[in-house]
Amino acid sequence: MQAILAQAQKMQEQLLTAQQELADAEVTGSAGGGLVTATVSGAGELKALVIDPKVVDPDDTETLADLVVAAVRDAGNNAQKLAEDKMGPLAGGLGGGGLGIPGL
């Protein structure tokens, strides 16, 4: 029983470390061949948005809006992939009897 508790404690520490690394991480996404770039935290919070002046057309704001949405979506997808990479091994240890305890 002591070994199980020690293993659970270690997994909890690893999970907290991974969560902090995600909070500190930043990933980018882009659209329009890099004309719009979004930077988000590992948790998916939008941190920065860069728009190349070449894409700004006062008569076509719809295209710019589409590029911004696509860049933010791309960055969000990249943040999700990062989270899966960081948390996946830890989550796998929590389910399917990873602790050797039925249901855990």
A tleap script that builds the chain and sets N, CA, C and O, in Angstrom:
source leaprc.protein.ff14SB
mol = sequence {
  NMET GLN ALA ILE LEU ALA GLN ALA GLN LYS
  MET GLN GLU GLN LEU LEU THR ALA GLN GLN
  GLU LEU ALA ASP ALA GLU VAL THR GLY SER
  ALA GLY GLY GLY LEU VAL THR ALA THR VAL
  SER GLY ALA GLY GLU LEU LYS ALA LEU VAL
  ILE ASP PRO LYS VAL VAL ASP PRO ASP ASP
  THR GLU THR LEU ALA ASP LEU VAL VAL ALA
  ALA VAL ARG ASP ALA GLY ASN ASN ALA GLN
  LYS LEU ALA GLU ASP LYS MET GLY PRO LEU
  ALA GLY GLY LEU GLY GLY GLY GLY LEU GLY
  ILE PRO GLY CLEU
}
set mol.1.N position { 0.834 -1.190 0.000 }
set mol.1.CA position { 0.000 0.000 0.000 }
set mol.1.C position { 0.877 1.251 0.000 }
set mol.1.O position { 0.553 2.238 -0.661 }
set mol.2.N position { 1.972 1.211 0.731 }
set mol.2.CA position { 2.889 2.347 0.802 }
set mol.2.C position { 3.458 2.665 -0.581 }
set mol.2.O position { 3.605 3.833 -0.941 }
set mol.3.N position { 3.777 1.628 -1.352 }
set mol.3.CA position { 4.332 1.824 -2.692 }
set mol.3.C position { 3.306 2.480 -3.613 }
set mol.3.O position { 3.654 3.316 -4.447 }
set mol.4.N position { 2.056 2.098 -3.457 }
set mol.4.CA position { 0.992 2.692 -4.278 }
set mol.4.C position { 0.838 4.169 -3.948 }
set mol.4.O position { 0.696 4.997 -4.847 }
set mol.5.N position { 0.867 4.500 -2.669 }
set mol.5.CA position { 0.751 5.901 -2.258 }
set mol.5.C position { 1.949 6.714 -2.741 }
set mol.5.O position { 1.794 7.863 -3.155 }
set mol.6.N position { 3.139 6.124 -2.691 }
set mol.6.CA position { 4.333 6.823 -3.178 }
set mol.6.C position { 4.236 7.049 -4.680 }
set mol.6.O position { 4.606 8.113 -5.178 }
set mol.7.N position { 3.738 6.045 -5.403 }
set mol.7.CA position { 3.573 6.180 -6.851 }
set mol.7.C position { 2.542 7.261 -7.168 }
set mol.7.O position { 2.742 8.058 -8.085 }
set mol.8.N position { 1.451 7.292 -6.424 }
set mol.8.CA position { 0.417 8.313 -6.636 }
set mol.8.C position { 0.969 9.700 -6.353 }
set mol.8.O position { 0.674 10.644 -7.085 }
set mol.9.N position { 1.765 9.836 -5.302 }
set mol.9.CA position { 2.378 11.128 -4.954 }
set mol.9.C position { 3.301 11.592 -6.074 }
set mol.9.O position { 3.291 12.762 -6.456 }
set mol.10.N position { 4.097 10.665 -6.594 }
set mol.10.CA position { 5.025 11.000 -7.677 }
set mol.10.C position { 4.264 11.442 -8.921 }
set mol.10.O position { 4.645 12.414 -9.573 }
set mol.11.N position { 3.194 10.732 -9.247 }
set mol.11.CA position { 2.390 11.104 -10.419 }
set mol.11.C position { 1.754 12.476 -10.226 }
set mol.11.O position { 1.670 13.262 -11.170 }
set mol.12.N position { 1.307 12.764 -9.011 }
set mol.12.CA position { 0.707 14.071 -8.737 }
set mol.12.C position { 1.744 15.175 -8.920 }
set mol.12.O position { 1.432 16.223 -9.486 }
set mol.13.N position { 2.955 14.961 -8.456 }
set mol.13.CA position { 4.024 15.947 -8.631 }
set mol.13.C position { 4.347 16.146 -10.108 }
set mol.13.O position { 4.558 17.273 -10.555 }
set mol.14.N position { 4.386 15.047 -10.867 }
set mol.14.CA position { 4.650 15.147 -12.300 }
set mol.14.C position { 3.531 15.904 -13.003 }
set mol.14.O position { 3.786 16.699 -13.907 }
set mol.15.N position { 2.307 15.662 -12.592 }
set mol.15.CA position { 1.161 16.353 -13.179 }
set mol.15.C position { 1.227 17.846 -12.907 }
set mol.15.O position { 0.990 18.652 -13.806 }
set mol.16.N position { 1.546 18.221 -11.678 }
set mol.16.CA position { 1.662 19.641 -11.342 }
set mol.16.C position { 2.789 20.309 -12.124 }
set mol.16.O position { 2.643 21.441 -12.587 }
set mol.17.N position { 3.907 19.612 -12.271 }
set mol.17.CA position { 5.027 20.140 -13.050 }
set mol.17.C position { 4.620 20.333 -14.504 }
set mol.17.O position { 4.915 21.367 -15.102 }
set mol.18.N position { 3.945 19.344 -15.070 }
set mol.18.CA position { 3.509 19.436 -16.467 }
set mol.18.C position { 2.514 20.578 -16.653 }
set mol.18.O position { 2.570 21.293 -17.654 }
set mol.19.N position { 1.607 20.752 -15.696 }
set mol.19.CA position { 0.635 21.854 -15.791 }
set mol.19.C position { 1.340 23.209 -15.748 }
set mol.19.O position { 0.959 24.125 -16.476 }
set mol.20.N position { 2.355 23.344 -14.910 }
set mol.20.CA position { 3.090 24.602 -14.833 }
set mol.20.C position { 3.863 24.854 -16.121 }
set mol.20.O position { 3.913 25.984 -16.606 }
set mol.21.N position { 4.465 23.807 -16.673 }
set mol.21.CA position { 5.186 23.947 -17.939 }
set mol.21.C position { 4.242 24.391 -19.045 }
set mol.21.O position { 4.612 25.209 -19.888 }
set mol.22.N position { 3.017 23.856 -19.048 }
set mol.22.CA position { 2.028 24.273 -20.046 }
set mol.22.C position { 1.643 25.737 -19.862 }
set mol.22.O position { 1.535 26.483 -20.835 }
set mol.23.N position { 1.439 26.139 -18.628 }
set mol.23.CA position { 1.061 27.528 -18.360 }
set mol.23.C position { 2.158 28.489 -18.818 }
set mol.23.O position { 1.865 29.595 -19.272 }
set mol.24.N position { 3.417 28.070 -18.701 }
set mol.24.CA position { 4.540 28.927 -19.070 }
set mol.24.C position { 4.868 28.869 -20.567 }
set mol.24.O position { 5.514 29.774 -21.094 }
set mol.25.N position { 4.434 27.826 -21.239 }
set mol.25.CA position { 4.783 27.624 -22.656 }
set mol.25.C position { 3.980 28.566 -23.552 }
set mol.25.O position { 2.869 28.974 -23.215 }
set mol.26.N position { 4.563 28.897 -24.689 }
set mol.26.CA position { 3.858 29.672 -25.719 }
set mol.26.C position { 4.049 28.967 -27.042 }
set mol.26.O position { 5.143 28.501 -27.358 }
set mol.27.N position { 2.973 28.892 -27.820 }
set mol.27.CA position { 3.026 28.305 -29.155 }
set mol.27.C position { 2.396 29.290 -30.132 }
set mol.27.O position { 1.602 30.148 -29.744 }
set mol.28.N position { 2.758 29.156 -31.391 }
set mol.28.CA position { 2.218 30.063 -32.398 }
set mol.28.C position { 1.436 29.289 -33.446 }
set mol.28.O position { 1.596 28.081 -33.616 }
set mol.29.N position { 0.606 30.015 -34.124 }
set mol.29.CA position { -0.135 29.513 -35.265 }
set mol.29.C position { -0.180 30.627 -36.280 }
set mol.29.O position { -0.075 31.804 -35.934 }
set mol.30.N position { -0.337 30.253 -37.538 }
set mol.30.CA position { -0.358 31.307 -38.558 }
set mol.30.C position { -1.366 30.980 -39.640 }
set mol.30.O position { -1.867 29.860 -39.739 }
set mol.31.N position { -1.648 31.991 -40.448 }
set mol.31.CA position { -2.564 31.854 -41.582 }
set mol.31.C position { -2.098 32.785 -42.687 }
set mol.31.O position { -1.367 33.747 -42.453 }
set mol.32.N position { -2.538 32.473 -43.887 }
set mol.32.CA position { -2.190 33.322 -45.029 }
set mol.32.C position { -0.704 33.310 -45.313 }
set mol.32.O position { -0.130 34.335 -45.682 }
set mol.33.N position { -0.074 32.151 -45.141 }
set mol.33.CA position { 1.360 32.072 -45.409 }
set mol.33.C position { 2.187 32.923 -44.464 }
set mol.33.O position { 3.247 33.424 -44.840 }
set mol.34.N position { 1.703 33.092 -43.227 }
set mol.34.CA position { 2.446 33.861 -42.234 }
set mol.34.C position { 2.048 35.330 -42.175 }
set mol.34.O position { 2.665 36.102 -41.442 }
set mol.35.N position { 1.031 35.731 -42.931 }
set mol.35.CA position { 0.599 37.132 -42.891 }
set mol.35.C position { -0.055 37.491 -41.555 }
set mol.35.O position { -0.016 38.644 -41.126 }
set mol.36.N position { -0.651 36.499 -40.910 }
set mol.36.CA position { -1.231 36.695 -39.581 }
set mol.36.C position { -0.680 35.592 -38.689 }
set mol.36.O position { -0.761 34.410 -39.023 }
set mol.37.N position { -0.117 35.994 -37.544 }
set mol.37.CA position { 0.460 35.037 -36.600 }
set mol.37.C position { -0.132 35.289 -35.225 }
set mol.37.O position { -0.169 36.423 -34.746 }
set mol.38.N position { -0.598 34.206 -34.591 }
set mol.38.CA position { -1.149 34.290 -33.242 }
set mol.38.C position { -0.251 33.494 -32.300 }
set mol.38.O position { 0.240 32.420 -32.648 }
set mol.39.N position { -0.048 34.037 -31.109 }
set mol.39.CA position { 0.711 33.342 -30.073 }
set mol.39.C position { -0.231 33.100 -28.899 }
set mol.39.O position { -0.897 34.018 -28.421 }
set mol.40.N position { -0.276 31.845 -28.442 }
set mol.40.CA position { -1.115 31.494 -27.306 }
set mol.40.C position { -0.282 30.776 -26.260 }
set mol.40.O position { 0.774 30.217 -26.557 }
set mol.41.N position { -0.779 30.802 -25.029 }
set mol.41.CA position { -0.123 30.042 -23.963 }
set mol.41.C position { -0.442 28.571 -24.174 }
set mol.41.O position { -1.307 28.217 -24.975 }
set mol.42.N position { 0.264 27.727 -23.449 }
set mol.42.CA position { -0.014 26.302 -23.523 }
set mol.42.C position { -1.424 25.967 -23.074 }
set mol.42.O position { -1.953 24.910 -23.417 }
set mol.43.N position { -2.033 26.856 -22.313 }
set mol.43.CA position { -3.409 26.676 -21.866 }
set mol.43.C position { -4.414 27.239 -22.876 }
set mol.43.O position { -5.622 27.144 -22.663 }
set mol.44.N position { -3.919 27.825 -23.978 }
set mol.44.CA position { -4.797 28.328 -25.028 }
set mol.44.C position { -5.166 29.787 -24.915 }
set mol.44.O position { -5.998 30.261 -25.688 }
set mol.45.N position { -4.582 30.522 -23.985 }
set mol.45.CA position { -4.881 31.954 -23.827 }
set mol.45.C position { -4.128 32.758 -24.882 }
set mol.45.O position { -2.910 32.631 -25.009 }
set mol.46.N position { -4.847 33.584 -25.639 }
set mol.46.CA position { -4.234 34.424 -26.664 }
set mol.46.C position { -3.306 35.436 -26.010 }
set mol.46.O position { -3.729 36.204 -25.146 }
set mol.47.N position { -2.025 35.436 -26.426 }
set mol.47.CA position { -1.022 36.325 -25.852 }
set mol.47.C position { -0.640 37.454 -26.804 }
set mol.47.O position { -0.395 38.580 -26.370 }
set mol.48.N position { -0.588 37.152 -28.105 }
set mol.48.CA position { -0.167 38.165 -29.084 }
set mol.48.C position { -0.760 37.844 -30.441 }
set mol.48.O position { -1.063 36.693 -30.758 }
set mol.49.N position { -0.916 38.888 -31.228 }
set mol.49.CA position { -1.424 38.757 -32.589 }
set mol.49.C position { -0.644 39.724 -33.468 }
set mol.49.O position { -0.616 40.926 -33.203 }
set mol.50.N position { -0.013 39.200 -34.514 }
set mol.50.CA position { 0.776 40.030 -35.421 }
set mol.50.C position { 0.134 39.957 -36.798 }
set mol.50.O position { -0.114 38.874 -37.329 }
set mol.51.N position { -0.133 41.142 -37.372 }
set mol.51.CA position { -0.762 41.234 -38.689 }
set mol.51.C position { 0.177 41.995 -39.612 }
set mol.51.O position { 0.527 43.146 -39.352 }
set mol.52.N position { 0.578 41.341 -40.688 }
set mol.52.CA position { 1.436 41.981 -41.682 }
set mol.52.C position { 0.633 43.088 -42.366 }
set mol.52.O position { -0.491 42.841 -42.802 }
set mol.53.N position { 1.177 44.293 -42.470 }
set mol.53.CA position { 0.444 45.406 -43.095 }
set mol.53.C position { -0.008 45.103 -44.524 }
set mol.53.O position { -0.968 45.707 -45.004 }
set mol.54.N position { 0.662 44.184 -45.204 }
set mol.54.CA position { 0.271 43.853 -46.580 }
set mol.54.C position { -1.128 43.258 -46.662 }
set mol.54.O position { -1.766 43.336 -47.712 }
set mol.55.N position { -1.612 42.672 -45.586 }
set mol.55.CA position { -2.916 42.017 -45.618 }
set mol.55.C position { -4.052 42.972 -45.241 }
set mol.55.O position { -5.223 42.609 -45.349 }
set mol.56.N position { -3.721 44.171 -44.805 }
set mol.56.CA position { -4.742 45.123 -44.374 }
set mol.56.C position { -5.288 45.883 -45.592 }
set mol.56.O position { -4.590 46.676 -46.224 }
set mol.57.N position { -6.550 45.609 -45.889 }
set mol.57.CA position { -7.249 46.269 -46.990 }
set mol.57.C position { -8.570 46.798 -46.428 }
set mol.57.O position { -9.450 46.003 -46.099 }
set mol.58.N position { -8.730 48.121 -46.311 }
set mol.58.CA position { -9.951 48.679 -45.715 }
set mol.58.C position { -11.226 48.234 -46.432 }
set mol.58.O position { -12.307 48.237 -45.843 }
set mol.59.N position { -11.099 47.856 -47.689 }
set mol.59.CA position { -12.273 47.429 -48.440 }
set mol.59.C position { -12.551 45.938 -48.296 }
set mol.59.O position { -13.557 45.446 -48.807 }
set mol.60.N position { -11.678 45.217 -47.609 }
set mol.60.CA position { -11.853 43.774 -47.467 }
set mol.60.C position { -11.471 43.333 -46.060 }
set mol.60.O position { -10.516 42.581 -45.865 }
set mol.61.N position { -12.234 43.814 -45.085 }
set mol.61.CA position { -11.943 43.430 -43.700 }
set mol.61.C position { -12.360 41.988 -43.416 }
set mol.61.O position { -11.883 41.382 -42.456 }
set mol.62.N position { -13.239 41.443 -44.237 }
set mol.62.CA position { -13.699 40.069 -44.033 }
set mol.62.C position { -12.540 39.072 -44.184 }
set mol.62.O position { -12.428 38.125 -43.406 }
set mol.63.N position { -11.689 39.287 -45.179 }
set mol.63.CA position { -10.534 38.402 -45.369 }
set mol.63.C position { -9.594 38.493 -44.180 }
set mol.63.O position { -9.086 37.474 -43.711 }
set mol.64.N position { -9.359 39.690 -43.692 }
set mol.64.CA position { -8.493 39.867 -42.533 }
set mol.64.C position { -9.076 39.143 -41.322 }
set mol.64.O position { -8.356 38.452 -40.601 }
set mol.65.N position { -10.368 39.300 -41.104 }
set mol.65.CA position { -11.014 38.620 -39.979 }
set mol.65.C position { -10.874 37.108 -40.111 }
set mol.65.O position { -10.600 36.423 -39.125 }
set mol.66.N position { -11.059 36.581 -41.320 }
set mol.66.CA position { -10.909 35.137 -41.548 }
set mol.66.C position { -9.483 34.673 -41.242 }
set mol.66.O position { -9.284 33.607 -40.661 }
set mol.67.N position { -8.498 35.478 -41.634 }
set mol.67.CA position { -7.107 35.123 -41.364 }
set mol.67.C position { -6.805 35.139 -39.871 }
set mol.67.O position { -6.075 34.281 -39.375 }
set mol.68.N position { -7.362 36.108 -39.155 }
set mol.68.CA position { -7.151 36.181 -37.706 }
set mol.68.C position { -7.759 34.951 -37.038 }
set mol.68.O position { -7.121 34.316 -36.198 }
set mol.69.N position { -8.988 34.617 -37.410 }
set mol.69.CA position { -9.640 33.438 -36.828 }
set mol.69.C position { -8.833 32.180 -37.123 }
set mol.69.O position { -8.639 31.348 -36.237 }
set mol.70.N position { -8.360 32.033 -38.364 }
set mol.70.CA position { -7.582 30.851 -38.734 }
set mol.70.C position { -6.270 30.770 -37.964 }
set mol.70.O position { -5.872 29.685 -37.539 }
set mol.71.N position { -5.596 31.891 -37.779 }
set mol.71.CA position { -4.330 31.900 -37.049 }
set mol.71.C position { -4.542 31.550 -35.583 }
set mol.71.O position { -3.765 30.788 -35.009 }
set mol.72.N position { -5.583 32.098 -34.974 }
set mol.72.CA position { -5.876 31.800 -33.575 }
set mol.72.C position { -6.271 30.328 -33.430 }
set mol.72.O position { -5.862 29.667 -32.476 }
set mol.73.N position { -7.052 29.824 -34.360 }
set mol.73.CA position { -7.439 28.416 -34.324 }
set mol.73.C position { -6.205 27.516 -34.458 }
set mol.73.O position { -6.076 26.526 -33.738 }
set mol.74.N position { -5.307 27.860 -35.370 }
set mol.74.CA position { -4.088 27.088 -35.568 }
set mol.74.C position { -3.237 27.083 -34.298 }
set mol.74.O position { -2.712 26.043 -33.899 }
set mol.75.N position { -3.105 28.240 -33.674 }
set mol.75.CA position { -2.339 28.329 -32.432 }
set mol.75.C position { -3.005 27.505 -31.331 }
set mol.75.O position { -2.324 26.825 -30.563 }
set mol.76.N position { -4.320 27.565 -31.255 }
set mol.76.CA position { -5.051 26.769 -30.262 }
set mol.76.C position { -4.849 25.281 -30.472 }
set mol.76.O position { -4.671 24.533 -29.510 }
set mol.77.N position { -4.877 24.847 -31.726 }
set mol.77.CA position { -4.612 23.441 -32.035 }
set mol.77.C position { -3.200 23.049 -31.623 }
set mol.77.O position { -2.981 21.956 -31.102 }
set mol.78.N position { -2.243 23.939 -31.857 }
set mol.78.CA position { -0.859 23.663 -31.459 }
set mol.78.C position { -0.736 23.584 -29.940 }
set mol.78.O position { 0.026 22.769 -29.421 }
set mol.79.N position { -1.478 24.423 -29.230 }
set mol.79.CA position { -1.464 24.379 -27.763 }
set mol.79.C position { -2.074 23.065 -27.273 }
set mol.79.O position { -1.593 22.473 -26.306 }
set mol.80.N position { -3.126 22.617 -27.940 }
set mol.80.CA position { -3.752 21.354 -27.554 }
set mol.80.C position { -2.799 20.182 -27.781 }
set mol.80.O position { -2.716 19.277 -26.950 }
set mol.81.N position { -2.084 20.197 -28.896 }
set mol.81.CA position { -1.105 19.140 -29.165 }
set mol.81.C position { -0.006 19.142 -28.099 }
set mol.81.O position { 0.425 18.085 -27.636 }
set mol.82.N position { 0.441 20.342 -27.718 }
set mol.82.CA position { 1.458 20.447 -26.678 }
set mol.82.C position { 0.932 19.867 -25.362 }
set mol.82.O position { 1.648 19.144 -24.669 }
set mol.83.N position { -0.311 20.185 -25.023 }
set mol.83.CA position { -0.910 19.665 -23.793 }
set mol.83.C position { -1.010 18.142 -23.836 }
set mol.83.O position { -0.737 17.470 -22.842 }
set mol.84.N position { -1.400 17.604 -24.981 }
set mol.84.CA position { -1.489 16.157 -25.115 }
set mol.84.C position { -0.116 15.508 -24.969 }
set mol.84.O position { 0.015 14.451 -24.353 }
set mol.85.N position { 0.898 16.143 -25.536 }
set mol.85.CA position { 2.259 15.607 -25.416 }
set mol.85.C position { 2.735 15.621 -23.966 }
set mol.85.O position { 3.354 14.667 -23.497 }
set mol.86.N position { 2.439 16.718 -23.263 }
set mol.86.CA position { 2.906 16.850 -21.875 }
set mol.86.C position { 2.084 16.002 -20.905 }
set mol.86.O position { 2.629 15.387 -19.989 }
set mol.87.N position { 0.775 15.978 -21.117 }
set mol.87.CA position { -0.111 15.342 -20.156 }
set mol.87.C position { -0.456 13.900 -20.525 }
set mol.87.O position { -0.855 13.122 -19.659 }
set mol.88.N position { -0.309 13.539 -21.780 }
set mol.88.CA position { -0.693 12.205 -22.239 }
set mol.88.C position { -0.092 11.082 -21.428 }
set mol.88.O position { -0.825 10.219 -20.944 }
set mol.89.N position { 1.224 11.063 -21.263 }
set mol.89.CA position { 1.815 9.969 -20.486 }
set mol.89.C position { 1.314 9.921 -19.036 }
set mol.89.O position { 1.187 8.845 -18.451 }
set mol.90.N position { 1.035 11.081 -18.474 }
set mol.90.CA position { 0.549 11.131 -17.089 }
set mol.90.C position { -0.891 10.653 -17.014 }
set mol.90.O position { -1.258 9.910 -16.104 }
set mol.91.N position { -1.707 11.081 -17.973 }
set mol.91.CA position { -3.116 10.665 -17.987 }
set mol.91.C position { -3.222 9.162 -18.214 }
set mol.91.O position { -4.096 8.506 -17.648 }
set mol.92.N position { -2.340 8.619 -19.035 }
set mol.92.CA position { -2.356 7.186 -19.279 }
set mol.92.C position { -2.076 6.399 -18.013 }
set mol.92.O position { -2.579 5.288 -17.850 }
set mol.93.N position { -1.282 6.959 -17.121 }
set mol.93.CA position { -0.961 6.277 -15.883 }
set mol.93.C position { -2.084 6.333 -14.867 }
set mol.93.O position { -2.065 5.599 -13.879 }
set mol.94.N position { -3.063 7.196 -15.100 }
set mol.94.CA position { -4.151 7.334 -14.139 }
set mol.94.C position { -5.316 6.406 -14.441 }
set mol.94.O position { -6.074 6.054 -13.537 }
set mol.95.N position { -5.468 6.008 -15.685 }
set mol.95.CA position { -6.611 5.183 -16.054 }
set mol.95.C position { -6.222 3.758 -16.337 }
set mol.95.O position { -5.044 3.430 -16.473 }
set mol.96.N position { -7.233 2.909 -16.425 }
set mol.96.CA position { -7.016 1.529 -16.843 }
set mol.96.C position { -6.121 0.728 -15.910 }
set mol.96.O position { -5.366 -0.135 -16.359 }
set mol.97.N position { -6.199 1.006 -14.633 }
set mol.97.CA position { -5.407 0.220 -13.683 }
set mol.97.C position { -3.949 0.622 -13.627 }
set mol.97.O position { -3.106 -0.177 -13.219 }
set mol.98.N position { -3.630 1.856 -14.034 }
set mol.98.CA position { -2.242 2.302 -14.046 }
set mol.98.C position { -1.583 2.274 -12.684 }
set mol.98.O position { -0.362 2.152 -12.582 }
set mol.99.N position { -2.379 2.387 -11.641 }
set mol.99.CA position { -1.822 2.305 -10.287 }
set mol.99.C position { -1.948 0.909 -9.716 }
set mol.99.O position { -1.558 0.660 -8.575 }
set mol.100.N position { -2.488 0.004 -10.499 }
set mol.100.CA position { -2.679 -1.346 -10.013 }
set mol.100.C position { -3.887 -1.458 -9.098 }
set mol.100.O position { -4.049 -2.447 -8.382 }
set mol.101.N position { -4.738 -0.427 -9.128 }
set mol.101.CA position { -5.960 -0.435 -8.314 }
set mol.101.C position { -7.129 -0.427 -9.279 }
set mol.101.O position { -7.202 0.454 -10.136 }
set mol.102.N position { -8.040 -1.373 -9.171 }
set mol.102.CA position { -9.205 -1.386 -10.070 }
set mol.102.C position { -9.920 -0.043 -10.047 }
set mol.102.O position { -10.202 0.509 -8.983 }
set mol.103.N position { -10.206 0.468 -11.225 }
set mol.103.CA position { -10.930 1.731 -11.343 }
set mol.103.C position { -10.058 2.966 -11.293 }
set mol.103.O position { -10.559 4.077 -11.461 }
set mol.104.N position { -8.766 2.802 -11.067 }
set mol.104.CA position { -7.866 3.967 -11.036 }
set mol.104.C position { -6.808 3.853 -12.093 }
set mol.104.O position { -5.962 4.738 -12.218 }
savepdb mol mol.pdb
quit
